[in-house]
């Protein structure tokens, strides 16, 4: 069984999705993973990428504690296109968080 989740920015735009511990951009490119079984996401090189908030919001905290190198989980393969989830509605950013600049990390 796959644990699937659409992820949105504060404007309600669909920016990514998660399948199990892997995070993909909206084009289906692998951009990160959840190495510690919590809401912190690191990129494919092991650097901090962001946090999953309030169930389906994907933001970047301005300040985080270094948790060490998370290792490498192995390539997850191509997940396929998950379909378009629509607009999630606006949400206020949590204190100390900002939207993730997906254009800086999108591969496709």
N, C-alpha and C positions, 0 to 999 in steps of 0.2 A: 504494500500500500504506500502511495506517495503522499507526503505531507506537502501540499501546494498552497502558495500564498501570493497574491498580487501585492505590489508595493507602490506607494504613491508619494509625491512630494506635498508640500503644504498647500499648493494651488489645486490639488486634486488630480494632477496629471499622473498617468501610469508611467513609471520610470523603470521598474524592474519587477522580477518575480523570483520566488524562492521555491525550490523543490528539495525537500529534506534539508540538508545542511548547505546546499549550493545556491548561490545567487547569480542570476542572469539579467542582462539588460533587456529592454523590450524587443531587441532584435534576436534574442536567443543566444547571445555571446556570454560565456562564463566570465563574470567580473569579480567574484568573491565567494566566501564561504563563512560559516559560523563554526569556528574551531572549538569553542568552549561551551557549547550547548546552552548558550544564553542569547541575548539579543545583539551582541557585538559582531560586526561583520568585518573581515579583513579581505584585502584584495588577493589576487592570485600569487603575489609575491610575498604575502604575509604582513603587509603594512595596513594600518587602520584605514577603513573605508567609511564606516558609518554604523548606526544603530537602527534597529527596527523598534519603532515606538507605537504605542496605542493600537497594537494589532496589525496595522497595515501601512504605517507611515515609515519612510526610510529617510533619516536625517543624519547629519554629521554633527557630533559634539565638538565644541571648540577646544575642550580640554579633557584629556583622558589619561588614565594611569597606564604605564607600559606594563604589559603582561608577559613579555617574552616572545620569542619566535614561536609561532603556532605550528610549525612544520608544514608539510605539503600533503593534501588529502588524496592526490591522484586526480587525473582529469576526469570529469564527470560525463563526458560525451555530450552530444547535441541533444537538447531536451525537446526539440520540436517547437512549433509556434503555439503558444498557449491560448490564443484568441484574444480579442480586445475586450477588456473588462469595463470600459466606459469611464466616466468621470466620477471621482469619489467625493467631490465637494471640498470646499476650503477647510483648512484646519490651522489653528494658531500654532506657531513653532514653540516648542518647549524652551524655557530659559536656557541659554548657553548652547543652543543648537541652531543649525542653518541647513538650508536645502543643499543637497549634493549636486555639484556641477557634473552632470552626466556627460556633457560634451567632452570633458577632460578625460573620461575613462571609457567612453563607448569605443568599441573596436570596429563596429560595423558601419 
